[in-house]
Amino acid sequence: MRQTVTNIWRFYRDGFRAMTWGRTLWFIILLKLFIMFVILKLFFFPDYVDESSGALGAEEFVSRELIERMAPVP
């Protein structure tokens, strides 16, 4: 088992060392992930639970919101 893990590690290590275009592509992929998960979250997905829960706990806030959305409005 240990030998298999070692062989897999060496395979990936040697592959990443021999890359030419791969490093540039990995940089672009990581940059896009950073933009999607960090930058966009900060500007387009505000944290409504923290803002609205106030004295209530987050669990209470989510529970109340779910119940209000499920209840028919007269």
Sequence and secondary structure as in RCSB ss.txt:
>XXXX:A:sequence
MRQTVTNIWRFYRDGFRAMTWGRTLWFIILLKLFIMFVILKLFFFPDYVDESSGALGAEEFVSRELIERMAPVP
>XXXX:A:secstr
 HHHHHHHHHHHHHHHHT SHHHHHHHHHHHHHHIIIIIHHHHH   HHHHHHTTS HHHHHHHHHHHHHS   
